[in-house]
Amino acid sequence: MTTAIQRYRQLTREIDALANNLTGIHNDHILCAQRCCRCCIDLSVWPVEFYSILDQLRQAGITNLSFDTKASCGFLADSLCQLYQFRPLICRTHGLPIVFLNDDTNPPEYSVSFCDDNFTAIEPEKYEFNSANTLNIDDLNAKLYNINLAFLEEFPDKQLTDKTRIELRELIKKLETL
């Protein structure tokens, strides 16, 4: 396993722990549950995520997955994620209150976002969101970007750039070529 993939997997563990903590803090306000797939969409990921997920699927002996082109995310089967254990970082943050620097405001200011199904029993603008009870998505994306850069340095033969994104659905093809 590459150093970048090890760093990526460590970051997923950190995000999982943070997600569990935030879910505990906001227990009464986060309504996401199994089979909730409102936030699920087909997406592209950085190469380090793609190859880590591919490696984990192979290690788990998963050689084929179904892909429903009509679903919001093709990896959903009966509203369950077939990749759940190995899902990308963005999927691990769904539903959580995330803070980000909003460039749409002048001057840019920090904003909080979360699934529309969550925090419905309160007035979110009156709720005290702060660094202790939100996930800073900009910080997470910066860490992921830097880990991806390290991955690209480890695999120059793949001819990937810092702009390369890979459709997650490409996992289907890669698994078939075992």
C-alpha positions as CSV (number, residue, x, y, z in Angstrom):
1,M,0.0,0.0,0.0
2,T,1.3,3.4,-0.9
3,T,2.1,6.1,1.7
4,A,-0.6,8.4,0.1
5,I,-3.2,5.7,0.3
6,Q,-2.3,5.1,4.0
7,R,-2.7,8.8,4.6
8,Y,-6.0,8.8,2.8
9,R,-7.3,5.9,4.9
10,Q,-6.1,7.6,8.1
11,L,-8.1,10.7,7.0
12,T,-11.2,8.6,6.5
13,R,-10.8,7.2,10.0
14,E,-10.5,10.7,11.3
15,I,-13.6,11.9,9.4
16,D,-15.6,8.9,10.6
17,A,-14.6,9.7,14.2
18,L,-15.5,13.3,13.7
19,A,-18.8,12.4,12.0
20,N,-19.7,10.1,15.0
21,N,-18.9,12.9,17.4
22,L,-20.9,15.5,15.4
23,T,-23.8,13.1,15.2
24,G,-23.7,12.7,18.9
25,I,-23.6,16.4,19.5
26,H,-26.5,17.1,17.2
27,N,-28.3,13.8,18.0
28,D,-31.8,15.4,18.1
29,H,-31.3,17.4,14.9
30,I,-29.6,14.9,12.5
31,L,-32.3,12.7,11.1
32,C,-30.2,10.8,8.5
33,A,-30.6,7.0,8.9
34,Q,-30.0,3.8,7.0
35,R,-31.7,3.9,3.6
36,C,-31.6,7.7,3.6
37,C,-30.0,8.6,0.2
38,R,-31.2,12.1,-0.3
39,C,-27.7,13.4,-0.6
40,C,-26.4,10.6,-2.7
41,I,-25.4,11.4,-6.3
42,D,-23.0,10.0,-8.9
43,L,-19.8,11.7,-8.4
44,S,-16.1,11.9,-9.4
45,V,-13.3,11.6,-6.9
46,W,-9.6,12.3,-6.7
47,P,-7.3,9.5,-8.0
48,V,-6.1,8.7,-4.4
49,E,-9.7,8.0,-3.4
50,F,-10.5,6.0,-6.5
51,Y,-7.5,3.7,-6.2
52,S,-7.9,3.3,-2.4
53,I,-11.6,2.3,-2.8
54,L,-10.7,0.0,-5.7
55,D,-8.0,-1.6,-3.6
56,Q,-10.3,-2.1,-0.6
57,L,-13.0,-3.6,-2.8
58,R,-10.5,-6.1,-4.2
59,Q,-9.1,-6.9,-0.8
60,A,-12.7,-7.6,0.4
61,G,-13.1,-10.0,-2.5
62,I,-15.7,-7.8,-4.2
63,T,-15.3,-8.4,-7.9
64,N,-18.5,-7.0,-9.3
65,L,-21.0,-4.4,-8.3
66,S,-24.3,-3.5,-9.8
67,F,-24.7,0.1,-11.2
68,D,-28.2,1.5,-11.6
69,T,-28.0,4.4,-14.2
70,K,-31.4,5.5,-13.1
71,A,-30.6,6.0,-9.5
72,S,-29.4,9.3,-8.0
73,C,-26.2,7.4,-7.3
74,G,-25.7,4.3,-9.4
75,F,-24.2,2.4,-6.5
76,L,-27.4,2.5,-4.5
77,A,-29.3,-0.9,-4.4
78,D,-32.6,-0.8,-2.7
79,S,-31.6,2.6,-1.2
80,L,-28.4,1.1,0.4
81,C,-24.9,2.0,-0.7
82,Q,-22.9,-0.9,-2.0
83,L,-19.7,1.1,-1.3
84,Y,-20.7,2.2,2.2
85,Q,-17.7,0.7,4.0
86,F,-15.4,2.1,1.4
87,R,-17.3,5.3,0.4
88,P,-15.5,8.5,-0.5
89,L,-14.9,11.2,2.0
90,I,-17.7,13.5,0.8
91,C,-20.2,10.7,1.3
92,R,-19.0,10.4,4.9
93,T,-19.9,14.0,5.6
94,H,-23.5,13.9,4.2
95,G,-26.0,15.4,6.6
96,L,-23.4,16.9,9.0
97,P,-23.3,20.6,9.5
98,I,-20.4,21.8,7.4
99,V,-18.8,25.2,7.5
100,F,-17.2,26.7,4.4
101,L,-15.9,30.0,3.2
102,N,-18.7,31.4,1.1
103,D,-17.3,33.3,-1.9
104,D,-20.8,34.4,-2.9
105,T,-20.9,36.9,-0.1
106,N,-19.0,40.2,-0.3
107,P,-16.8,40.1,1.6
108,P,-16.5,36.3,1.7
109,E,-17.8,34.9,5.0
110,Y,-18.1,31.5,6.6
111,S,-21.5,29.8,6.1
112,V,-22.9,26.6,7.5
113,S,-24.7,24.0,5.3
114,F,-26.5,20.7,6.1
115,C,-29.1,18.4,4.6
116,D,-32.6,20.1,4.4
117,D,-34.0,17.1,6.4
118,N,-31.8,18.0,9.4
119,F,-32.2,20.8,12.0
120,T,-35.9,21.2,11.1
121,A,-37.1,21.5,14.7
122,I,-35.1,24.6,15.3
123,E,-34.4,27.9,13.6
124,P,-30.9,27.1,12.2
125,E,-29.9,30.8,12.1
126,K,-30.4,31.0,15.8
127,Y,-28.5,27.8,16.5
128,E,-25.0,28.2,17.8
129,F,-22.8,26.6,15.2
130,N,-19.1,26.9,15.9
131,S,-15.8,25.1,15.3
132,A,-16.6,22.5,18.0
133,N,-19.8,21.3,16.4
134,T,-19.2,21.6,12.6
135,L,-16.9,20.1,10.1
136,N,-14.8,22.6,8.1
137,I,-15.1,21.2,4.6
138,D,-12.5,23.6,3.2
139,D,-9.9,22.2,5.7
140,L,-11.0,18.6,4.8
141,N,-10.7,19.4,1.0
142,A,-7.3,20.9,1.5
143,K,-6.0,17.8,3.3
144,L,-7.5,15.5,0.7
145,Y,-6.0,17.6,-2.1
146,N,-2.5,17.4,-0.6
147,I,-2.8,13.7,-0.1
148,N,-3.8,13.4,-3.7
149,L,-0.8,15.4,-4.8
150,A,1.4,12.9,-2.9
151,F,-0.4,10.0,-4.6
152,L,0.3,11.6,-8.0
153,E,4.0,11.9,-7.1
154,E,4.1,8.2,-6.2
155,F,2.5,7.2,-9.5
156,P,3.9,9.5,-12.3
157,D,3.4,6.7,-14.8
158,K,-0.4,7.0,-14.5
159,Q,-0.1,10.4,-16.2
160,L,-2.6,12.1,-13.8
161,T,-2.7,15.8,-13.0
162,D,-3.7,17.8,-10.0
163,K,-7.0,18.5,-11.9
164,T,-7.8,14.8,-12.6
165,R,-11.1,13.5,-11.3
166,I,-12.3,10.0,-11.9
167,E,-15.9,9.0,-12.2
168,L,-16.7,6.6,-9.3
169,R,-18.6,4.5,-11.8
170,E,-15.3,3.6,-13.4
171,L,-14.9,1.1,-10.4
172,I,-17.2,-1.2,-12.3
173,K,-14.8,-1.4,-15.3
174,K,-11.7,-1.7,-13.1
175,L,-13.2,-4.6,-11.0
176,E,-14.1,-6.4,-14.2
177,T,-10.5,-6.3,-15.4
178,L,-9.1,-8.3,-12.4
